[in-house]
Amino acid sequence: MPRTAVETEDLVMLCICDYSGQVRGKGFPASELPARLKSGMGLAPTNLMINAFGEIGDSPWGPRGELIMLPDPTTKVRVDFGESRPSEQFFLADITELDGTPWTCCPRGWLARGLQALWDEFGLTIKAAFEHEFHYSGAEARLGDSYLLDAIRLQDSFAQTLMPALRANGIEPDTFLPEYGPQQYEVTCKPSLGLTAADDAVKLREITRAVARYHGHKATFSPIMAQGAIGNGVHVHFCLLDQDGTPVCFDACATLGISATAEYFIEGILSEMPALLALTAPSVISYERLQPNQWSATYNNLGNLDREAGIRLCPISKLHDSDPAENFNFEYRAADAAANPYMVLGVLVWAGLRGLREEAPLRKLTDTDPGDMSAAERKSQGLVRLPQCLSDALEFFAESTILEQSMGAEFRDAYLMHKRSEISFLEDYTSEARITRYASAY
């Protein structure tokens, strides 16, 4: 007998990105979308404290309190898979109090406050793009595939499905390439302004995961997949624009083209960088990746075209006649996908604001590995070894005045509690078991 068609109904998820960088939320029938765009959905504050492994550890709020997830209509994501399976739909949300006022501990709201301060005080905004490295289980796990044309063949049609899925959701793809490790790839998108850049990072990860599942495989963004292996980083390219949308980081008459405004902003980030790692490299295994000679950051230095610098001054192509200011940007390299993108971009903005306010002179650019310098040389240039474990990064974070002032005590203390609870959760795990748990989570 012929099969009876199964009735289906579209489901929409209303989501937030929590302190562990995980996207969580609640679903409702698509027919209710107009109402939900106005009313949102309820959320317990402690939901933000769920760790990467789905466990609730310590929480300042416990079972008490109620908040609203209020969707931003501009963040809609819909990934269609034809008739083979239902489409995936979700919106990203701000977290507000019951009366609609911003909740002080919302990561997206914290970034928005920093962007507003940058605009109000200096007439500037930030333009940014996140580069994501990840492992795709559908590719053959061969050694020696780094940047190899054949490695594109080995991923079958995954990338060719991913590109239109990103574009259909307002994310303009830039590059897709086989990275250094087996089954490792990198996907990048064109830069966006302010909050949209972080929204795009959240959306890109989830769209990539959805497309991988459609192909029967998994996209994993965990910082480390195996001991001793090259990890998955998230590199953030950024520049500043003025009120007219004109780039302000380039000055043709300055050393290496860095304008005074950019110098202040970058120095603010570099001076706070040991504390920033608690937000940008926030997993226990993140520090397996941030090791010397691993093409990742180990010092708070600005390097010219140096992929082991804390911040890299990126090259400008001289093969065409475009304005060099349009392509002049910096790359923050000490981040990974265990981090919440709103908190990554937010901490760069708030630290950069400190530099602008204090007009902090930029330290000397490095043209060699700071690890090869003498201790006296490093001290004279303000260079310090970045934290080598999450516990140390959290100590710097707890002592940071600018982060305490920008986040407020409740937000700052909740995040500290969340991460210290994560460390305790993994205390009895072996290194291999920790890596396995994070790989499963991300």
N, C-alpha and C positions, 0 to 999 in steps of 0.2 A: 504494500500500500504506500502511496506517496506520503512523504513527511509533511506535517502541518507546519507552516511558517511560525517561528517563535516571535512573539511580540516583544519589541524592545522600546526603551525610552531613554533619551539622552540624560546623562547625569553630569552635573557641573560641580566641581570641587572649588571651595573657597579656602585659600591657603595662606599660610605665613611661613617665613623662613626663620627657624628658631635659633637658639644660641649654639647649637651643634652644627648649624648649616644645613639641617634637614628640612625638607618642605613637608609640612603637616597641615591638615585641615579637615573640613567637613563637607559632605556632599549633599546635594538636593536636586529634585527634578528640574530639568531645564525650563519647564513651564513657569517655575517660580522665580526665574532670574530677574525680571523687572522689579519685583518686590524686594528681593535680596540685595540688589544693588543699592537700595535705599536703606534697608534695615540692618543688613549684615547678618552675622551669626554670633552666638555667644561663645566665649572662650574662657576657660579657667586660667588664671595667671601661671599656675604651676606647669601648664602644658609647655611653656617655654623652657622649662627645666628638664624635660625628658632628654636623656643623653642619646648619643648616636646609636646605642644598642637597644633603645626602646625602654630603658629602665628609668624610673623616677628615683633620684637620689635625694639629697638634702634640698629643701626648698624654703625660702623665707615666707612663702604664702600658704604652704600646705594645701588643705582642701578648701580654703576660704577665698572669697573674692569672685568677681565676675567682670569680664571685659567684652568688648565687641570687636570682631573682625569685620572691618568695613572695606569692601572691595574697591579697588581703583579700576574703573572701567577701561582705562587705557592699557591695562596689563593682560587683557584676555589672551589666552592660548587655546588653540584648537588644533589638534593633530588628527587628520583623517587617514584611515587605513583602508578605504574602499569598503566593499561589502564583506571583507574577510573578518572584520571585528569592529566593535563600536568605536566611535571617535573618542578622543580624550580631550576634555575641556576643563580649564581651571582659570581662576583669577587670583592675583596676588592682592593682599590686603594690608591696610594699616591697622594697628591695634589701638583702640580708643577706650576711654572710659564710657560708662553707660550713657552719658549725656553728649557723646561725640567728641569731647576734648581729647587731644592726644595723650596717650599713656606714656609716661616718662621712660619706661623700660622697653619700648618698642624699637628694635634695631633700625627699621626703615624710617621711623620718625626721628631717630638720633641722627642719621645721615641727613635727613631733610633740614633739621635745625642747623647742622654745620654748613650746609649749602646756603641757607638763608643768611647766616652770619657772614659767610664769605662774600655774598652779594651786597649785603647792607653795609659792611665795613669797608670793602675794597672794590666794589663794582665788578667782581670776578665770578666766573663759574668754572667748573672743571669738566673737561671732556676726556672720556676714558674708554678703554676696551680691555676685557679680560681674555687672556690666552689660556685655554684649558688643555692639559694633558690627561689622557685617560687610557685605560686598557679595554680593548674590545675582544670578548671571548670568541667571537666568530672568525677571527683571523687565525691562521696557523702560527703556532708558537715556535718560530724559528729564530735562531741567533743570526746576527749579521744583516738584518732587514732595515737598518737605520737609513731613512730617506730613500729607500730603494723603490724603484718603479714597480717591481714585482710585488712589493708589500701592498700597493694599492690594489693589485689584482687579487691578493689573498683576502681582502676584506669584502670581496664580492660586490654587492650593490648597496652596502650600508651607507657609504658616504653619498652616493648618488640619490639615496632616499632622504638623507639628513638635510642636504642643502636646500631643497625646496620646502621641507618642513620648517626650517628656520625662517626662510624668506616669507613664507605664508603668515608668519607670526611677527612680522615687522623687524626681524633680525637679519641684517644684511651680511651674508657669509663673506669671509675674506680668504682664509686658507684652510686646507685640510691636508695633513701630511703624516707619513709614518715617522714616528720618533725613534729614540735610541734603543729602547728595550723591546723584547719580543711582545707582539700584540699591542704595542703602545702607539697611540696616535695623538695628534694635536689638532684642535679645531679653534679657529679664531673668527671673530666677527669685526665689522667696522665699528669705529668708536661712536659713542652717543653722549649726550649731555647729562650731567648730574645724576639724578635719581634713575633715569632710564638706563644708564650704563650698568648699574647694579641689578635692576630688574632684568635686563638682558642676560646677565650672567646666571641668575637663578633660572630663567626660562630656558637658556641654552642647555644647562645640565639636564633638566627634566625632559626636554624634547629629545636630547641625545639618548637618554635612558629609554624613553618610549619607543624610539625608532629601533634601538637595539633589541628590545623585547619583541617588537613586531617581526624581526628577523630570527627570533628564537634564541637570542643570545643576550649578553649583558654588557653594559658599559660601566666600568668601575673607575671612580675618580679618587680612590684612596691614595694618600700621600706615598705609601710604600706597599708594594705587592709581595716582596720577598726580601729577606735579609741580604744586604750587600748589593741589591739591585738599584738601578737608577729609578728615582721616584717620579711621581706625578706632581708637577708644580702648577701654580696659577700665577702668571705674570701679568701685572697691571700696567698698561701703557697709559700715560696721562699727560695733559697739558692744560694751561689756563687760558681762558678767553675773557675779553672785556665786555662791556655792556653792548657793544656793537657786534659782538661775535668775532672780533679780531684776535688772533693768537698773540699772547704777550710774553711768551717764554724766550723768544729769539731776539737777539741784538747783534747785528752784524759787526759792531765795533767792540763787542765784549769778548773776553777770553772764551774760546770754544763756542761763542755765540750765545752764552747764557745771560739773559737779562737780569737786572737787579731784582725784579719781582720774583723771577724763578729762583734766584739764589736764596732769597729769604724763605720761600716756600719749601724748597728742598732741604735747606739746613734745619728747618723746624722738624721735618720728618726724620732726618738722620740723627738729630740729637735725642729724639724720643724712641729711636728704633728698638732698643732692647725691650722696652715696654710694649711696643706695638706687636711684637711676635705673639704675645698672649692672645691677640685677636686675629692675626693673620696666619699664624702657624699653630693652631690651637688644639692639636691632638697629641697624645703621648708619643705617637710614632712620627710626628712631623719632623722631629729632630734627627731621625735616622737619615733624612734627606739633606738637611742643612749641615753638610760636612765639607771639609776642605777638599778641593780637587774633584768635586762632584758637579760642577757647573751650576751651583746654587750659592746662595748668599751665606757668608760666615762672619762678615764684619759690617759695621755701619758706615760704609764708604760709598762715595760717588766715583764710579769708574767710567772712563771714556771707552765706549765700545767693549766693555768688559762684562762677560756673562757670569762672572763669579762675584760681581759687586752687589752690595746691598741695593743700590740704585744704579742703573745703567743709563748713561747718556747715549741715546740711540743715533744711528747714522742718518745722514741726509743724502739721498741720491743726487748725483750731479749730472745725470744722463738726460735731464729735460730742463725746461726753462721755468718751472713752477716756482712760486715764492717759497724759499726755504723755511719761512716761519710756519707755513701750513703743515709741514711734516716734522717739525722739531718737537720731540717729546722725550719723556723720561720713562723708565721701566722699573717698577718696584718688583723685586724678585724673591722676596722672602714670604711667599704666601702659598697656600694650597687649598684644595676644595673641601677640607674639613671646616673651613672658615665660612661664616655668613658673609656674602658679598656686600651687604649693606654695612656691616661692621668693618670690613676691609677698606672700602672706599671712605667710610665715615672717619676712620682713624687717620687716614692720609689727609683728609680735609682738616680735621681738628688739629692735628700736629702741624700741618702747613700753615694754618691760621696763627698758631703761636709764633712761627718764624716771621710771618708778615707783621704781626703786631710788635715784635721785638726788633725787627729789621736785623735779624741775626746774620752776620757775615758768613758766607759759604766757606767751608773748609777746603783745603787743597784737594784737587782731583788726584786720584791714585792712578799710576800707570804700571803698577806691579802688585803682586799679592801682598796684602798687609801682613800675612803670616810670615813672610820673609823679612819683614822689617824688624829692627830692634824694638824692644819695649819702649825705649825713650822716643824713637821716631813715631811710633804709634800714638804715644801720649801727647806729643807735640802737635799732632794732627787731629786729636780728638777721636781716634779710632779705638773701638773696643770690640772684643770678640762677642758676638751675639750669644744669647743664652743657648745652652746645649741640652736643655730639657725643659719641659713644660712648667715644672715647679719653679724653676729659676725665672722663667719669663713672667709667671704670675707674680713673683715678688717685685719685679720691676714695675709691672702693671699696677700693683697695689700702692706703690710709692709715687706714681706719676701724678703730679698736680694738675696738668692740663686734662688728663683723662677723668680725674675725679670731678673737676669743675664742669666739664662738658657733659659727662654722663649723669652726674648726681650720685649721691651715696647709695640710694636704693638699687639703681641699675648696676653700678660698679660692684656692689657687694653681692648682688644676685649672680652676676657673671662669675665672680671669684668662687662663690659657693658651688656653682654648676661645674666649673672646671676642676676644682679640687675634689669634688665628688666623683668625677670621671677618673681621676688619677687613682682614687681609693678603690673604685670598682675594678680596676685592672691590676691591682697590687699583686695578687697571687698568680697572675698569668705569666707564662714564659714569653719571651720576645716573639717567638713564632706564633704563639696563640694570640697575642695582641694584634699582630699583623693580619692574621686570619679574621679576627673579629671586625677590624676596621674595613678590610676588603669586602666583607659581607655587608657592612653598613653603608658603604659609599659606592 
